[in-house]
């Protein structure tokens, strides 16, 4: 990370850091859902959301 980024993150309140983490997780789930929709255009939305949940629960480390 750039030193300026580190400075900004250190200055953030814990609440702000938690808010950003939540936003990141939502964004990551949206990106995964879009990727699944492209890979499996025939899947209904319920299946896409099921696979997103499964992927985030058991994502490869």
N, C-alpha and C positions, 0 to 999 in steps of 0.2 A: 504494500500500500504506500501511497505517497504520504510524506510527512504531514502535509496539510490535511489529508483525510483523517489521519490518526488524531490530529489535534481536534478536528471537528467532532469525531466520535467520542473522544474523551470528555469533551465539553457538554455532550448531550446528557439529559437526565435519564435515569433508568426507564421512566415511562415512555420517553421518546424512542429509546432503543427498542423497547418492547413493541411499540407501534410500528416501527420500521420492519422489525422481524415479522410481524403479522402481515404487513403489506407484501413483503418478499414471498412469504409462503403462499398467499393468495395468487400472486403473479405466477409463481412456479406451477401451481395447480392449473391455472388458465393455459399456460404454455403447454403443459402435458396434455390437457384436454384437446387443444387444437391439433397437436401432433397425432393423437389417437384418431381424431376425426379425419385427418388426411390419410392415415394408414388404413382406416376401416370406415369408409363412407357409408357403408350399409348398416352400421351399428346404430341403434337408437340412443338417444341422449342418456337414458337410464343406464345403459351398458357402459357408455363413456365414463359417466360419473363413478360407477362401480369400479371400473379399472383404474381410474385416477386414485380413488381411495386405497385400493389394493396396492398400487404402485408406491404410494407414499408411506403405507404401513410397512411394506416389505422391500423397499428400495435397496438395490445392491449397494454395499458400502465400499 
